[in-house]
C-alpha cells in the first residue's frame, strides 16, 4: 500500500520566500512598464511573458492549471481595472460619445459575434457552439491594451471617448453571451438572450448610478478622520456597486464602471491622492492578472492552434470589427477616417483571455483549444495592431485639436523634470506667518510656484507675505530637494531669522 506523503506545514521561512518571489515579480513588472512606454508595446504582452517564463516550459517550471481560481482572480482584477478606468473617465469627453459607444456595445457585439463565429466554423472547422464561444469571447475590447499606445498620439476626444466608453460597456453583454454559450444543454433563443442582456444592463446601470451618486454625496458631506481613508472609501464604494449589481442579477461590471464614473466626476475631497491610489491598484491588478494568465497557458500546446488563431484573428480584425463599426455608426455622422481608426483600434486584451476560462470551468467541449486560440489571437494581433496605431493615425491625418491637451502631471517625484513637487501647509503657530516669499531664501533650483489661500490660488510675487492657513506648492530639482525642505522647516520653526539649514529645521515640523 502506498504511504501518504506527509504534508510540510507552512513556516515563516516559506512565507519569506513567497514574499521575496512576489516582490521580484512586481519589480520586474514595473520595469516592464518602463520598457512598454519606450517601445510602444502594450504592457500586457510583457506581463504575459513574465507569466509564461515562470510557468511550464519556462525557466520557473511552475505547473499551474487551476482555471477556476484564475477566473475568480481575473474577475476581481477586472472589477479593480474597471473602477480605475471609470474614475479616470472625464464626463465632458465621454458624454458626446455615449450613444455611439452604446450601439457599438450592443449591436456591434452581435455583428462581431456572428461574423467571427461564421469564420471560425467555416474556415477553421469548429462546431457552432465552440465557434460562438470564440466569437463572443473576442468581441470585448480592452482600452487598457491600447491607451498605452494612444497616449503618444493626440486624438480627438470623440474617438478616445468612444473607445473608452465602449470598453467599459461591452464587457457586460459579452459575459452574458459567453456564459450562455458555455453552459451545457441547448442555447437559449436569440430573443431570450436579447431580453436577458437588456434586463441585466438596465439593472446594472441603475444600481451603478445610484451607488455612485449616494457614495459621492456621502463623501462630500461626511468628514473622515484621515485623508488616507478617502481612497479606500472610494474603491470600497466601487466594489460595492459591483457586488450589488451582481446580487441583483444585473451586470456588475457595468455597475462598477458607472459608479466609478459618477465618483470620478464628483469633485471629491483629496482627489489627487484617491486617483493615485486607484491607478496603483489598477496596475497591481493588471500585473497579477496577466502573470497568472501566463502561468495558466502551456506554451508547447499553442503551436497546434497558432494558424487557427491567426485565421480567426484575420476575420475579426479585417471583416468583423470594420463591419461592426460601419453598421453601428450609420446613425452618427463620423468621417470614414475616424471609422477606420476605430476599426483598427479595437484591441483585445485581458478580458478575452479571462472570458476564455469560463468554458474551461463549465467543462465545455474543446475548452482548452478555445483558450489556446484566444491566447494566441490576443498576443499576435495586439503585437501587430498596437505599434501601428500611431502610424495609421498619421496616415489618416487624424490628430488632436489645436487646443492644449491635458497635462500628464506626476506627483512627487517629477520624473520628467527631474524634480519634486512639495506641498506645504502653514499651520497655526508656525513662524512662517508674516514671512515674504523672498525671505524664505530657498536654494537655487527651488521656487514657490503657487499659493492657495482661502480657496483661491495665485502665483506669488517675491514680496507676497505668507499667512497661516496658506498652502504652498514648491518645485525643487533633485539636487536641492532635501535642502529646500530643511530650509522650509527651519523657517517654520524659527521665522525669517532662522539660520540657513539650521538644526531646528531638522527637528521640528512647520
Secondary structure, DSSP 8 states (H G I E B T S, - for coil): -----------HHHHHHHHHHHHHHHHHHHHHHHHHHHH---HHHHHHHHHHHHBTTSSS-B----HHHHHHHHHHHHHHHHHHHHHT--HHHHGGGHHHHHHIIIIIHHHHHHHHHHHIIIII---HHHHHHHHHHTT---HHHHHHHHTTS---HHHHHHHHHHHHHHHHHHHHHHHHHHSSS----HHHHHHHHHHHHHHHHHHHHHHHHHHHHHHHHS--SSTHHHHHHHHHHHHHHHHHHHHTTS-HHHHHHHHHHHHHTS--TTHHHHHHHHHHHHHHHHHHHHHHHHHH--HHHHGGGHHHHHHHHHHIIIIIHHHHHHHHTTTS---HHHHHHHHHT----HHHHHHHHHHHHHT-TTHHHHHHHHHHHHHHHHHHHHHHHHHHHHHTT----SS--------SSBTTTTEEEEEEE--TT-TTTT-BGGGG---TTEEEEEEEETTEEE---TT-B--TT-EEEEEEEGGGHHHHHHHHHHHHHHGGG--TT-THHHHS--
